[in-house]
Amino acid sequence: MSSLVIDPQAPDKSTLLAINSTFVVVRLSSWNDGGCPILYFEIRYKPKLQKEWILQSSNIAPAQATVTLSDLNPGTWYDLLMAAHNDADSTEAEYVFATLTASGGKKHFMLMRCDTVIS
């Protein structure tokens, strides 16, 4: 009897990330391997309004368990793009998070409204 092997399954943000004001710990061990060991991870991140991704690494061994993204700015929104690879397939997941403010508070997502006056 053989077991079903599927691609890696991404965790939810609260399980994956431990967020501070200047760094974020990414818990690689929170990914589900889908029944086939994860071979490696890729991690990219960027400040929300920046176009270019910053490559943390494209070959992170799962044995590492955690990766720390450091030198982040307090109270800033970031995008995180991860990929997990196993023999079955690959899974990409994107997360949006904000670092804590310098005083340890949470940053709230603000929607901006732009009103145009036509005269």
C-alpha positions in Angstrom: 0.0 0.0 0.0 1.5 3.4 -1.0 0.7 6.7 0.6 -0.4 9.8 -1.2 2.4 12.3 -1.6 1.5 16.0 -2.2 3.3 19.3 -2.5 4.3 21.2 0.6 1.6 23.0 2.5 2.1 26.6 3.6 1.3 27.5 7.2 -0.7 30.5 8.3 1.1 33.8 9.1 0.8 33.6 12.9 2.3 30.1 12.9 5.1 31.0 10.5 6.3 34.4 11.7 7.5 35.7 15.1 7.6 39.5 14.5 9.7 42.1 16.4 10.5 45.7 15.6 13.7 45.2 13.7 13.6 41.5 12.8 11.3 38.6 12.0 11.9 34.9 12.7 10.6 32.6 10.0 9.7 29.2 11.4 10.6 26.8 8.5 9.5 23.9 10.7 5.9 25.2 10.5 5.5 24.0 6.9 3.8 20.6 6.3 5.9 18.5 3.9 2.9 16.8 2.3 4.3 13.3 3.1 7.6 13.9 1.2 10.5 15.6 2.9 11.1 19.3 2.0 14.4 19.5 0.1 14.9 23.3 0.5 13.3 26.7 0.9 13.6 30.0 -0.9 12.9 33.3 0.9 12.5 36.8 -0.6 11.2 39.9 1.1 10.8 43.6 0.5 9.3 46.7 2.1 5.7 47.0 0.9 6.2 49.9 -1.5 9.5 48.7 -3.0 9.5 47.0 -6.4 12.6 44.8 -6.1 12.7 41.7 -3.9 15.6 41.1 -1.5 16.8 37.5 -1.8 17.5 36.1 1.7 18.5 32.7 0.2 17.5 30.3 -2.5 18.7 27.1 -0.9 17.8 26.9 2.8 18.0 23.5 4.3 14.9 22.5 6.3 17.2 21.3 9.1 17.9 25.0 9.8 14.3 25.2 11.4 14.3 29.0 11.5 15.6 31.9 9.5 15.9 35.5 10.9 15.3 38.5 8.6 17.2 41.2 10.3 17.9 45.0 9.9 14.2 45.7 9.2 12.7 49.1 9.9 10.3 49.5 12.9 6.6 50.0 12.1 7.0 49.1 8.5 4.9 46.9 6.2 6.7 44.1 4.3 5.9 41.4 1.7 7.4 38.0 2.2 7.6 35.4 -0.6 8.5 31.9 0.2 8.8 28.7 -1.8 9.2 25.1 -0.4 10.4 22.3 -2.6 10.0 18.6 -2.3 10.1 15.7 -4.8 6.3 16.0 -5.4 6.3 19.7 -6.3 6.9 23.2 -5.1 4.6 25.6 -3.2 4.9 29.4 -3.2 3.2 31.5 -0.5 3.1 35.2 0.0 2.6 36.9 3.3 2.2 40.6 4.3 3.4 41.7 7.8 4.3 44.8 9.7 7.2 45.0 12.1 6.4 46.4 15.5 6.9 50.1 16.2 10.0 51.2 18.1 7.9 51.2 21.3 6.6 47.7 20.6 3.2 48.6 19.3 1.4 47.1 16.3 1.2 48.9 13.0 -2.3 49.1 11.6 -2.9 48.9 7.9 -4.3 52.2 6.7 -6.3 52.6 3.5 -5.7 55.9 1.9 -8.5 57.8 0.3 -7.8 60.3 -2.4 -10.6 62.8 -3.2 -10.4 64.7 -6.4 -12.2 68.1 -6.7 -13.3 69.1 -10.1 -14.1 72.8 -10.6 
